[in-house]
Amino acid sequence: MKLKTQLVALACSLAVMGSTHAEEEKEIALKDAPKKVQKAIKTLIRLLPDGAKLEELHKETEDEGTIYEAEIEVPGGTEYEVEITAQGKIVEIEMEDEEDDKDDDDDDDDKGDD
C-alpha cells in the first residue's frame, strides 16, 4: 500500500513538472506588453510604409524565456511577423506577401499537366 501511495505521488509530481515546462501563448494588447516591447513595435511601424498597423500581439512563454510575437500588416497585403524579447530586442522578422502566396497557388495548378 505504501508503494502504491509513493507511485501516485510520483506520477502527480511528474504531471505538475510537465505542465510547468509547457509552452504558453496568449494574445495580449499592446498596452499590456513591457514598455521596451511597445517601443520596438512602434519604432518598426514608423519605419514601414504608411498605413502599417499592428494586427495581433502574442506573448509566448517557453522554457527559454518570454517572446512577444507581433503581426504587422502593411497596405497591399504584406505582413510581418516579428519576434521580440521582453527586453525589446528584435530577434526575428519574417515577411509574407499575399500576392506571392497567390502566385504560388496558381503555379500548383499547372503541375502534372505535361
C-alpha positions, -999 to +999 in steps of 0.1 A: +000+000+000+028+024+008+044+017-026+011+025-043+009+058-025+045+066-035+038+058-071+007+080-072+027+109-056+055+104-081+030+104-110+014+136-097+048+153-093+058+144-129+024+157-142+029+190-124+065+193-136+055+186-171+028+213-171+052+239-158+075+233-188+048+235-214+047+264-238+021+290-231+008+315-257-019+342-253-030+372-272-024+405-254-030+442-260+000+464-269-005+484-236+000+451-217+034+444-231+066+457-215+075+493-224+106+482-243+085+458-264+059+486-271+088+509-282+103+483-305+069+477-322+061+514-325+095+521-340+092+493-365+058+505-376+072+540-382+099+526-404+074+506-425+052+522-453+023+545-443-007+526-431+012+498-413-006+486-383-003+460-355-028+433-362-021+409-333+004+406-304+010+373-286+030+366-255+048+333-257+063+318-226+087+289-231+115+273-211+140+297-227+120+328-216+093+351-229+090+361-265+065+386-279+053+379-315+038+408-333+019+406-366+021+438-385+002+444-417+012+468-445-013+480-471-010+459-503-010+426-485+024+424-469+025+410-434+054+409-410+058+385-381+083+399-356+097+382-326+108+405-297+124+397-264+110+411-232+140+435-232+128+449-266+154+432-288+140+421-322+153+386-328+134+376-359+115+393-387+095+372-413+078+389-443+049+373-460+034+388-492-002+377-500+005+383-537+034+359-537+012+333-520-015+337-547+012+333-574+025+302-557-011+287-555-015+294-593+017+275-601+005+244-582-025+241-606-001+236-635+017+206-620+011+173-637-003+187-669+027+178-690 
